[in-house]
Every structure is written in C-alpha cells, then in structure tokens.
Amino acid sequence: MQPPIQPFMRAQLPLAAYWQALVEQPQLRLSRWLTTAADRPLLHDYLLGLSTGAEAPLHRLPPAADWTSPAAGAAKAPISWLEHPGPNAEDQLRTHLASRRPQRLLVLEDSATQPWQRLARWFPAAVHTCAPAVSMQQVLAELRGAEAPDEPAGRFQRQFHQLSEAIARADSAAVASCSAACLAACAALPGAGAAVTVWLASGQYFLAQKQADEALRCFGGALACAEAAFAAGDAAAGLLSVQVWLGEAAAWQQRRRGPAALAALQQAADRAAQLEAGLLGVEAARQLGLALDQAGQPRPALASYQRGLALAEQLPAGQRPAATINALGDAYLKCPRARPEHELVRARIAQLLA
C-alpha cells in the first residue's frame, strides 16, 4: 500500500515540466496557469516550494505589493508570482506587457472564467497559457484509503510532513535529518515508492538550493531504489527513474558537466520510450534535444525533437501538456537542421494545441 502522502507528491510531479518550460523561454513575460478552485491548492503548494529560500527561482509578491512599480521588477528571482491580482489586473497586465518591461509574471487563473484570456490574443508571443493536469479529487480519494496513523504508513506520513516543513523553511540541516528519518520509516513499507519519493524530494530541494553535490547524492539514492524495484518487475518504479534522471541531469548541468547530463537525459528518454510514458517521454525528448543541440550535435538533437513530437501526438487531447509542447516546438524550430520542416512543424504544433 502506498503511504498516505504519496498521492499528493505524485500529483505534483508533472508540474516540474510546466515550470521548466517557462524558465527556458525568456521571451514569455506572463504565464497563465489555469486551474479549478478544487485543484488550486496543489498548484499553490508547488509554487510556494519554488518561492522558498534565499536563492529561490520564483519571487512571491506579497498581497499588498505594488507589482507595477520599478522596484517590483527588480526582484532577485527572474520570475515573480502574482499571488493576489487586484480587481484591475487585466488593465495592469496589459500595460505591463505593452511596456516591454523585463519583469516576468506567473498567475494562477480560474479555468472556468479565464478573466485574462484576452491577453493571450493581444500578446501571443509574450503570454504562455497552460492547464496543468492535476486532480485534488483523486488525491483525496487515495488519501481516504490510507492506513490508520499508528500503522507504518501513518508513521511515515508524520515523518514526511516534518520533511516538507523543513523544505518550506529552506533548512538544509533539517532536510537532511528528516530525510534520514523518513527513509528509516520506509523500511516498514512495501514497495520502493515511498523511499524514491523521499530521495527525489530531497534531491529537488538541494538542486533548488544550488547544492549540486548533495542533490546528486539524493538522486543516486532514488535511482538505486527505483532501479532495484524495476528489475523486480515494478513498472511504476521504472517511470520514477525517468523523473530521477531528469533531476540528475539538471544537477550535472549545475556542475557544468555536460557529458554526464547528456548521459542522464539519454537514459531518461530511452526508459520513457521503453515504458511508453507519453508525458514524461515528451519532456525527456525535449530536454535531450536541447542538450544535444548545446553539445554541437544538431542531427541527434533533431531526431530527439522528432521523437518528442511523435509522442505528443499519441497522447489523448486532454492530456497534452501545452507548456511542454510549446517549448518542444520552439526548440525544434530553432534547430538549424529543421529549417526545411518549419511549416510542417508549426502545423503539427497548432494541431496538438487546438
């Protein structure tokens, strides 16, 4: 049985692809993440994690902040989260986009009313819109089937909650000790899912803190657990390995170890293809293509983009990640060897997002 906290963490894993796609497209100055009131807490919690710590990649604007002032545009993080848009938000956002100020903004927007959808029509090259596929209803349904608090899963839940709080405080020493306690609690649980989740969460934290060596140690622990379970026939653990390799690649890139990052991305792409992991496969192919491009290998890069696009076309319409597909399309079109295919690629991207 999966530990009670696992569904929540698993539900948030796909959000990393949406965030990474935004980070890698500096021309986008407003990112609209569409969500329902029920699912909003999942996205809100994820963004809180990104905006925690002295070197957080996301700047959370406080409720009373005047984000239109020049001082707000000088935040240390390159992207600011407009958590509390005011009643005149559309006019302010329109003025901001028209001014070409460097500040980049992210907003959570109600998917039913979409009050700022006109901005996407007015500024198509600067506004990014996505609808992350997360479901709080599914998370709660899984949590209702959890074991009692005095059972091993309940003990793990308490330890993992402490780890989550340590991550939110950006307390690296506490993260390390809470991670060790969580892993000790995992010994009483069946399967590798809980242990991999602990290692992965710790690795992502240290990666965000730019502690690449510690992140690599955590990703190594996650990979050992996941691959042992996959070798024993657990296909779900094989999918977790894809997530680990993507994180490992980012850590190697922080260390400026391009060949090691490339090797990790190749493993992620190969495993995603082996297990027919559509969403993860698209993201792995996109990241691998970028890495190959940067390594001066345009022909293999083009092949990776082509594979990613083919995988996206195999996904059901409601499960196609718009942010990842847009990012894949942009990278594909920038590849020098793709010039003869530009019109066809644009048509395929448009069809995917229609």
Protein Blocks (a to p, Z undefined) as FASTA:
>chain_A
ZZfklmmmmmmmmmmmmmmmmmmmmkbcbdcddddfklmmmmmmmmmmmmgcjklcbdcd
dfklcfkbmklmmpfblbdcdfbacfklmmmmmmmmmnopabdcdddddfklommlmmmm
mmmmlpccddddddfklmmmmmmmpccfkbmklmmmmmmmmmmmmmmnopaklmmmmmmm
mmmmmmmpgcjklmmmmmmmmmmmmmmnopaklmmmmmmmmmmmmmmmmmnopaklmmmm
mmmmmmmmmmmmmnopaklmmmmmmmmmmmmmmnopaklmmmmmmmmmmmmmmnopaklm
mmmmmmmmmmmmmpcfklccfklmmmmmmmmmmpmklmmmmmmmmmmmmmmmZZ
